[in-house]
Amino acid sequence: MFIKNHLTLICYIASLLIYAGILLWGLFGDHRGSYFGYGMISFYVIIPLSSFVMAMVLNISDANLKWLYPFVFGLLGAIIPATVSWVKLSSWVMFLDVWPFVVLPAFIGSGVGFFIRINR
């Protein structure tokens, strides 16, 4: 079986629900000019804490798909602010400026892990 245990699937579904909630909160929430607060709570508190917890659970459970987590949720972390800024502010500037900084750390961490596994 490709997914080693049900805990992996639960972690991915829980993360997707958290990200979907943040997206829906950004699109349909009444922020009344407090987009800075939305960004701070979403992208500096909720997403890092949930990603840390899910990554720890995936590492403890020795999941087969733990290498995919940074790529999927790194891209979602770039797509959500781009979508919210495009819908609410009609601007893609944030996406064009930020996406390399969101996606690059996932590639760096996965590359380091790949080279550590090769050199064992």
One Martini backbone bead per residue (centre of mass of N, CA, C, O) as a GRO file, in nm:
protein
  120
    1MET     BB    1   0.097   0.036   0.021
    2PHE     BB    2   0.142   0.372  -0.014
    3ILE     BB    3   0.003   0.412   0.251
    4LYS     BB    4   0.110   0.309   0.555
    5ASN     BB    5  -0.102   0.486   0.718
    6HIS     BB    6  -0.365   0.667   0.858
    7LEU     BB    7  -0.203   0.908   0.974
    8THR     BB    8  -0.118   1.035   0.709
    9LEU     BB    9  -0.400   1.099   0.602
   10ILE     BB   10  -0.487   1.273   0.844
   11CYS     BB   11  -0.269   1.493   0.812
   12TYR     BB   12  -0.345   1.586   0.527
   13ILE     BB   13  -0.642   1.655   0.586
   14ALA     BB   14  -0.595   1.855   0.816
   15SER     BB   15  -0.425   2.053   0.649
   16LEU     BB   16  -0.635   2.109   0.430
   17LEU     BB   17  -0.847   2.227   0.626
   18ILE     BB   18  -0.678   2.460   0.730
   19TYR     BB   19  -0.624   2.593   0.453
   20ALA     BB   20  -0.921   2.624   0.374
   21GLY     BB   21  -0.998   2.806   0.612
   22ILE     BB   22  -0.803   3.037   0.542
   23LEU     BB   23  -0.915   3.093   0.263
   24LEU     BB   24  -1.212   3.149   0.346
   25TRP     BB   25  -1.143   3.375   0.546
   26GLY     BB   26  -1.011   3.559   0.328
   27LEU     BB   27  -1.257   3.571   0.123
   28PHE     BB   28  -1.525   3.595   0.346
   29GLY     BB   29  -1.413   3.780   0.538
   30ASP     BB   30  -1.449   4.059   0.765
   31HIS     BB   31  -1.177   4.282   0.793
   32ARG     BB   32  -1.178   4.594   0.764
   33GLY     BB   33  -0.850   4.639   0.700
   34SER     BB   34  -0.719   4.362   0.855
   35TYR     BB   35  -0.489   4.207   0.681
   36PHE     BB   36  -0.251   4.196   0.872
   37GLY     BB   37  -0.383   4.015   1.085
   38TYR     BB   38  -0.445   3.781   0.899
   39GLY     BB   39  -0.151   3.728   0.816
   40MET     BB   40  -0.029   3.683   1.096
   41ILE     BB   41  -0.210   3.452   1.193
   42SER     BB   42  -0.187   3.261   0.949
   43PHE     BB   43   0.145   3.285   0.857
   44TYR     BB   44   0.271   3.298   1.181
   45VAL     BB   45   0.085   3.070   1.335
   46ILE     BB   46  -0.096   2.846   1.209
   47ILE     BB   47   0.085   2.722   0.988
   48PRO     BB   48   0.348   2.661   1.148
   49LEU     BB   49   0.219   2.489   1.372
   50SER     BB   50   0.078   2.277   1.193
   51SER     BB   51   0.330   2.190   1.036
   52PHE     BB   52   0.498   2.097   1.275
   53VAL     BB   53   0.306   1.884   1.385
   54MET     BB   54   0.273   1.716   1.123
   55ALA     BB   55   0.576   1.657   1.082
   56MET     BB   56   0.617   1.507   1.347
   57VAL     BB   57   0.408   1.286   1.298
   58LEU     BB   58   0.533   1.181   1.032
   59ASN     BB   59   0.812   1.106   1.158
   60ILE     BB   60   0.713   0.914   1.381
   61SER     BB   61   0.541   0.726   1.171
   62ASP     BB   62   0.699   0.669   0.912
   63ALA     BB   63   0.620   0.793   0.643
   64ASN     BB   64   0.613   0.778   0.295
   65LEU     BB   65   0.494   1.098   0.244
   66LYS     BB   66   0.685   1.316   0.393
   67TRP     BB   67   0.827   1.456   0.140
   68LEU     BB   68   0.555   1.600   0.026
   69TYR     BB   69   0.464   1.817   0.231
   70PRO     BB   70   0.639   2.075   0.158
   71PHE     BB   71   0.536   2.108  -0.132
   72VAL     BB   72   0.230   2.130  -0.101
   73PHE     BB   73   0.226   2.349   0.144
   74GLY     BB   74   0.406   2.556   0.003
   75LEU     BB   75   0.217   2.611  -0.234
   76LEU     BB   76  -0.031   2.686  -0.063
   77GLY     BB   77   0.122   2.926   0.078
   78ALA     BB   78   0.119   3.083  -0.206
   79ILE     BB   79  -0.179   3.065  -0.311
   80ILE     BB   80  -0.350   3.196  -0.090
   81PRO     BB   81  -0.240   3.492  -0.098
   82ALA     BB   82  -0.293   3.528  -0.400
   83THR     BB   83  -0.598   3.490  -0.394
   84VAL     BB   84  -0.673   3.701  -0.184
   85SER     BB   85  -0.535   3.944  -0.327
   86TRP     BB   86  -0.690   3.918  -0.596
   87VAL     BB   87  -0.982   3.939  -0.484
   88LYS     BB   88  -0.948   4.185  -0.276
   89LEU     BB   89  -0.699   4.364  -0.440
   90SER     BB   90  -0.619   4.308  -0.737
   91SER     BB   91  -0.329   4.137  -0.685
   92TRP     BB   92  -0.005   3.970  -0.787
   93VAL     BB   93   0.247   4.080  -0.637
   94MET     BB   94   0.280   3.888  -0.396
   95PHE     BB   95   0.328   3.631  -0.558
   96LEU     BB   96   0.578   3.727  -0.730
   97ASP     BB   97   0.756   3.794  -0.466
   98VAL     BB   98   0.713   3.515  -0.274
   99TRP     BB   99   0.732   3.221  -0.401
  100PRO     BB  100   1.039   3.153  -0.372
  101PHE     BB  101   1.034   3.164  -0.048
  102VAL     BB  102   0.832   2.921  -0.020
  103VAL     BB  103   0.962   2.687  -0.208
  104LEU     BB  104   1.272   2.669  -0.154
  105PRO     BB  105   1.283   2.535   0.135
  106ALA     BB  106   1.169   2.263   0.042
  107PHE     BB  107   1.406   2.192  -0.147
  108ILE     BB  108   1.634   2.209   0.056
  109GLY     BB  109   1.534   2.002   0.265
  110SER     BB  110   1.505   1.765   0.062
  111GLY     BB  111   1.798   1.767  -0.038
  112VAL     BB  112   1.936   1.710   0.230
  113GLY     BB  113   1.787   1.442   0.286
  114PHE     BB  114   1.881   1.299   0.029
  115PHE     BB  115   2.194   1.315   0.090
  116ILE     BB  116   2.182   1.164   0.358
  117ARG     BB  117   2.065   0.896   0.244
  118ILE     BB  118   2.294   0.837   0.039
  119ASN     BB  119   2.547   0.861   0.265
  120ARG     BB  120   2.487   0.588   0.444
   0.00000   0.00000   0.00000
